Amino acid sequence: MRRALAQPTHAAETRVLAVGKAASAMTLGALDALGPSLTRALVISRAGHFDAELSRHEVVTCMTGGHPLPDSGSLAAGSAALDFAREVPAGGRVLLLVSGGASSLLEVPRAGVTLEDLARVNAWALASGRAIDEVNALRRALSAVKGGRLLHFFRHAAPEGYALSDVPGDDPAVIGSGLLAATAATGQLPSGLPDWLQGLVAAGAAAPVVTGSCPVSVVGRLDDALDAAAGAAAEAGLDVVRHRDRLTGDAATAAADFCARGLAEPAGLHLAGGETTVQLPAETGRGGRNQHFALAAARCLRGRGDLLLLAVGSDGTDGSTEDAGALVDGATLRRAEAAGLDPDEHLGRADSGTLLAATGDLVHTGPTGTNVGDLVFLLSCVTGHGALSSIER
């Protein structure tokens, strides 16, 4: 954000509305760049994702919304955002800072849609294993601010959008379900929806039309994180293999494919990123898509002393857990079986986190201040079995 706002501005005052899991860090960057000309900021994020310095700042108001499901805090944040918009003077400069997580953290439901409706739809969508673009299509259909509609409330002002991307293609119309921009598919719904969901979308008032636009700059993306990781690995003397295809689809399938490609290519540090999905059973356990990916990958690493795999969320959280993901090796399944745990059973009931906690393979970082998607690293050593015994896990 400091780099994005490095050019001087003639605006005497600037206001900031920041939403998402990286909202705190993005606002701190704006404060560093703008100094006293930033006169008010409303920052909406997940509990535990606020920087202490930001929370104490006299011009900043921090609010907590629900994640991964919207809650009453999300609706309160949506109402506060509309009040914030009304207070911006005509022609006033306002920065809209959006990052992943914004879809559930801030919401203003379409007329006739309740909080219970939103929670039910989001829970169904997240459990269905559907891709993020289909999930976002449902969110837009029920919202008065998503799909570019938030900009209607800032049409009297001079808004500028800045986004930190966690979505394929880095499209502002997809980030945060399109708080900063509309897409040609704003009014379209995915196929194969259950009757109750189709009925909910069709009932009540129509979604507001999209009126308004603003310039949007994407200030950070998955490629930036992977480039930084590749550079750090090269400086450490590792051979780096960058996998350019984005990880998508079923997490267990993606894990097997990634491991197969990594083992077929030269040894070194293999890097990839993206966002996979997990279709949840009726009764679910502890975990997230990165933990699911890691446990599935551990089946490919079984018995190998020359391999480590790390799968983590760049924001420091995986699913509804407080863990970032997991670091597994060739002995992970052996440790699980010694504890009386069946990896296939835990994968089947989406309970990878329970097993990985028992094997000591979970990774906990706490909130990182960013959110550009998931990162997967496979470290393959050239000297064969046992070669990683001296590396501190």
C-alpha positions in Angstrom: 0.0 0.0 0.0 2.9 2.4 0.7 4.2 1.8 -2.9 0.7 2.1 -4.4 0.1 5.5 -2.7 3.6 6.9 -3.2 2.5 9.5 -5.7 1.6 12.8 -4.1 -2.1 13.8 -4.1 -3.8 17.2 -4.0 -6.5 16.0 -1.7 -6.5 17.7 1.6 -8.3 14.8 3.3 -8.6 11.1 2.6 -10.9 8.5 4.1 -10.3 4.7 4.1 -12.8 1.8 4.2 -10.8 -1.4 4.6 -12.4 -4.9 4.5 -10.8 -8.4 4.7 -8.2 -10.4 6.5 -5.5 -8.1 5.3 -7.4 -4.9 6.1 -5.3 -4.0 9.1 -2.0 -4.2 7.2 -3.4 -2.4 4.2 -4.6 0.4 6.4 -1.3 0.7 8.2 0.3 1.1 4.8 -2.1 3.9 3.9 -1.4 5.6 7.2 2.3 5.4 6.5 1.9 6.9 3.0 -0.7 9.6 3.8 0.1 10.7 7.3 -2.2 13.3 8.8 -4.1 13.7 5.6 -5.8 10.4 6.4 -8.6 11.7 8.6 -10.8 8.7 9.1 -10.6 4.9 8.6 -13.2 2.2 9.1 -11.4 -1.2 9.3 -13.4 -4.5 9.2 -11.6 -7.8 9.7 -11.7 -11.1 11.5 -11.2 -11.3 15.3 -7.5 -11.4 16.1 -6.5 -9.9 12.8 -6.1 -6.3 14.0 -2.7 -4.7 14.6 -2.4 -3.2 18.1 -1.0 0.0 16.7 -4.0 0.3 14.4 -6.5 -0.3 17.2 -5.1 2.5 19.2 -5.0 5.1 16.4 -7.3 8.0 17.0 -8.8 8.2 13.5 -9.4 4.5 13.1 -12.5 2.5 14.0 -12.1 -1.3 14.0 -15.0 -3.7 13.6 -15.2 -7.5 13.6 -17.3 -9.5 11.2 -17.9 -13.3 10.9 -15.6 -15.7 9.0 -16.0 -18.1 7.2 -19.7 -17.5 7.8 -21.3 -14.1 8.1 -22.7 -13.2 11.5 -24.4 -10.3 13.2 -21.1 -8.5 13.3 -21.0 -8.8 9.5 -24.3 -7.0 9.2 -23.3 -4.4 11.8 -20.1 -3.8 9.7 -22.2 -3.5 6.5 -24.5 -0.9 8.2 -21.4 1.0 9.4 -19.9 1.0 6.0 -23.0 2.6 4.5 -23.0 5.2 7.3 -19.4 5.8 6.5 -20.2 6.3 2.8 -22.9 8.9 3.6 -20.5 10.9 5.7 -18.0 11.3 2.8 -18.4 14.8 1.4 -19.3 15.3 -2.3 -16.1 14.8 -4.3 -14.2 13.6 -1.3 -11.3 11.2 -1.7 -12.0 7.7 -0.3 -9.8 4.6 -0.5 -11.6 1.3 -0.6 -9.2 -1.5 0.5 -10.4 -5.0 -0.1 -8.8 -8.4 0.6 -9.9 -12.0 0.8 -12.4 -12.8 3.6 -14.4 -9.6 2.8 -17.2 -11.7 1.4 -18.3 -12.8 4.9 -16.9 -10.0 7.0 -19.2 -7.3 5.6 -22.7 -7.8 4.3 -25.8 -5.8 3.5 -28.4 -8.4 2.6 -30.8 -7.9 -0.3 -34.3 -7.0 0.8 -36.1 -10.1 2.0 -32.9 -12.0 2.9 -32.1 -12.7 6.5 -28.9 -13.5 8.4 -30.1 -17.0 8.8 -30.5 -17.3 5.0 -27.0 -16.0 4.5 -25.5 -18.4 7.0 -27.3 -21.3 5.5 -26.3 -20.5 1.9 -22.7 -19.9 2.8 -22.5 -23.1 4.9 -24.0 -25.1 2.0 -21.7 -23.5 -0.6 -18.5 -24.0 1.4 -19.4 -27.6 2.2 -20.4 -28.4 -1.4 -16.8 -28.3 -2.8 -17.8 -25.8 -5.5 -15.2 -23.4 -6.9 -14.9 -19.9 -5.5 -16.4 -18.3 -8.6 -19.7 -20.3 -8.1 -19.7 -19.5 -4.3 -19.3 -15.8 -5.1 -22.1 -15.9 -7.6 -24.5 -17.0 -4.8 -23.1 -14.4 -2.4 -23.7 -11.6 -5.0 -27.3 -12.8 -5.7 -28.2 -12.2 -2.0 -26.3 -9.0 -1.4 -27.0 -5.3 -1.8 -23.3 -4.4 -1.9 -21.5 -7.2 -3.7 -21.1 -7.4 -7.5 -20.1 -3.8 -7.7 -23.2 -2.5 -5.8 -21.1 -1.0 -2.9 -20.0 1.7 -5.3 -23.5 3.0 -5.6 -23.2 4.3 -2.0 -20.0 6.2 -2.9 -21.3 7.7 -6.2 -21.1 11.2 -4.8 -17.5 10.9 -3.8 -14.2 10.1 -5.6 -13.5 6.4 -4.6 -10.3 4.6 -5.5 -10.1 0.8 -5.1 -7.0 -1.2 -3.9 -7.2 -5.0 -3.7 -5.0 -7.8 -2.4 -5.9 -10.8 -4.5 -6.5 -14.3 -3.4 -8.5 -15.4 -6.5 -7.5 -16.8 -10.0 -6.9 -14.1 -12.5 -6.7 -11.4 -9.8 -10.0 -9.9 -11.1 -11.4 -7.2 -8.8 -14.9 -8.3 -9.8 -14.2 -11.6 -8.0 -12.1 -10.4 -4.9 -14.5 -10.1 -2.0 -17.3 -11.2 -4.2 -16.9 -8.0 -6.2 -17.1 -5.2 -3.6 -15.0 -3.0 -6.0 -16.4 -4.0 -9.4 -19.1 -5.8 -11.2 -18.7 -8.7 -13.6 -20.6 -9.7 -16.7 -21.8 -12.7 -14.6 -23.1 -10.6 -11.7 -26.7 -11.7 -12.3 -25.9 -15.3 -13.3 -26.2 -18.3 -11.0 -24.4 -21.7 -11.1 -26.4 -24.7 -12.2 -27.5 -27.6 -10.1 -28.7 -25.6 -7.1 -31.1 -27.3 -4.6 -34.7 -26.1 -4.8 -34.7 -24.3 -1.5 -31.7 -22.2 -2.6 -33.2 -21.3 -6.0 -36.4 -20.3 -4.2 -34.5 -18.1 -1.9 -32.8 -16.3 -4.7 -36.1 -15.8 -6.6 -38.1 -14.6 -3.6 -38.4 -11.1 -2.4 -37.0 -7.9 -3.9 -34.7 -8.0 -6.9 -31.0 -7.3 -6.2 -30.1 -3.6 -6.7 -28.7 -2.7 -10.1 -25.1 -1.8 -10.4 -24.5 2.0 -10.5 -21.0 3.4 -10.2 -17.4 2.4 -10.8 -14.0 3.3 -9.6 -10.4 2.7 -10.7 -8.9 -0.4 -9.0 -5.3 -1.4 -8.5 -4.3 -4.9 -7.4 -1.4 -4.3 -5.0 -0.5 -7.9 -4.1 -1.2 -11.4 -5.6 -0.2 -15.0 -5.2 2.5 -14.7 -7.8 4.2 -12.0 -5.6 4.3 -14.4 -2.7 5.7 -17.3 -4.8 8.3 -15.0 -6.4 9.4 -13.9 -2.9 9.6 -17.6 -1.8 11.5 -18.6 -4.9 14.0 -15.7 -4.3 14.5 -16.6 -0.7 15.0 -20.3 -1.5 17.6 -19.4 -4.3 19.5 -17.2 -1.9 19.6 -20.2 0.5 21.3 -22.3 -2.2 18.3 -24.4 -3.1 17.3 -25.3 -6.7 13.8 -24.0 -7.3 11.1 -25.5 -9.5 8.2 -23.1 -9.9 4.9 -24.8 -10.8 2.9 -22.2 -12.7 -0.4 -24.1 -12.9 -2.7 -22.9 -10.1 -3.8 -25.5 -7.6 -7.6 -26.0 -7.9 -10.2 -28.6 -7.5 -10.4 -31.4 -4.9 -7.7 -31.0 -2.4 -6.8 -34.7 -2.1 -6.6 -35.1 -5.9 -4.6 -31.9 -6.3 -2.1 -33.2 -3.6 -1.6 -36.4 -5.4 -1.0 -34.7 -8.7 1.4 -32.1 -7.2 3.4 -34.8 -5.5 3.6 -36.9 -8.7 4.8 -34.0 -10.7 7.3 -33.0 -8.0 8.8 -36.5 -7.8 9.1 -36.8 -11.5 11.1 -33.5 -11.8 14.5 -32.5 -10.6 15.2 -32.4 -6.9 14.9 -29.1 -5.1 12.2 -26.9 -3.7 8.9 -27.2 -5.7 6.6 -24.2 -5.3 2.9 -23.9 -6.1 -0.2 -22.0 -5.0 -3.9 -21.6 -5.4 -7.1 -22.7 -3.7 -8.4 -26.2 -3.6 -11.8 -27.4 -2.3 -13.0 -30.1 0.1 -16.5 -31.6 -0.2 -17.6 -31.9 3.4 -19.6 -34.9 4.8 -22.6 -34.3 7.0 -20.5 -34.8 10.1 -17.2 -33.0 9.9 -14.2 -32.9 12.1 -11.3 -30.5 12.6 -9.3 -29.1 9.7 -9.2 -27.1 6.5 -8.2 -27.5 2.9 -4.5 -27.1 3.5 -4.5 -29.7 6.3 -6.6 -32.0 4.0 -4.0 -31.4 1.2 -1.1 -32.2 3.5 -2.6 -35.4 4.9 -3.4 -36.6 1.4 0.1 -35.7 0.3 1.6 -37.7 3.2 0.3 -40.9 1.6 2.5 -40.1 -1.4 5.5 -39.4 0.9 5.2 -42.5 3.0 8.5 -44.1 3.8 10.6 -41.4 2.1 13.3 -39.8 4.1 14.1 -37.2 1.5 10.9 -35.3 1.3 9.0 -32.6 3.2 5.7 -30.9 2.2 4.3 -27.7 3.6 0.7 -26.6 2.8 -0.4 -23.4 4.4 -2.8 -20.5 4.0 -0.9 -17.3 3.4 -3.2 -15.5 5.9 -2.2 -17.9 8.7 -5.6 -19.6 9.0 -6.9 -22.8 7.4 -10.7 -23.3 7.3 -12.3 -22.5 10.6 -9.2 -23.5 12.6 -6.5 -21.3 14.1 -3.8 -23.3 12.3 -2.2 -22.2 9.1 -1.8 -25.7 7.7 0.7 -28.6 8.1 4.2 -29.8 7.4 4.3 -33.5 6.6 7.1 -36.0 5.9 7.6 -39.6 5.0 7.0 -40.7 8.6 3.7 -38.8 9.2 1.6 -41.8 8.5 3.8 -44.0 10.7 3.3 -41.6 13.6 -0.5 -41.6 12.9 -0.7 -45.4 12.9 1.3 -45.6 16.1 -1.3 -43.3 17.7 -4.0 -45.7 16.4 -5.3 -43.2 13.7 -6.4 -44.2 10.2 -5.4 -41.5 7.6 -8.1 -42.6 5.1 -10.8 -42.5 7.7 -9.7 -39.0 8.8 -9.7 -37.8 5.2 -13.1 -39.3 4.6 -14.7 -37.3 7.4 -12.7 -34.1 6.8 -10.9 -34.5 10.1 -7.3 -34.1 9.0 -6.6 -31.6 11.7 -7.2 -34.1 14.5 -4.7 -36.6 13.0 -2.1 -33.9 12.2 -2.3 -32.6 15.8 -1.6 -36.1 17.1 1.4 -36.5 14.7 2.8 -33.1 15.6 2.6 -31.8 12.0 0.3 -28.8 12.4 1.8 -25.4 11.6 0.6 -22.4 13.7 1.7 -18.8 12.7 -1.2 -16.6 13.9 -2.6 -14.0 11.5 0.1 -12.9 9.0 -1.4 -9.6 7.8 -1.8 -10.8 4.2 -4.1 -13.1 2.2 -3.1 -14.1 -1.3 -4.2 -17.7 -1.3 -2.6 -21.0 -0.3 1.1 -21.9 -0.7 2.5 -25.4 -1.1 6.2 -26.3 -0.9 7.7 -29.7 -1.6 11.3 -30.0 -0.6 13.1 -32.9 -2.4 16.7 -33.7 -1.5 19.1 -35.1 -4.0 21.1 -37.4 -1.8 18.5 -40.0 -1.2 16.8 -41.6 1.8 17.6 -40.1 5.2 19.1 -37.0 3.7 16.7 -34.6 5.6 17.6 -36.0 9.1 19.7 -33.0 9.9 17.1 -30.4 8.8 15.1 -29.0 11.7 11.4 -29.5 10.9 
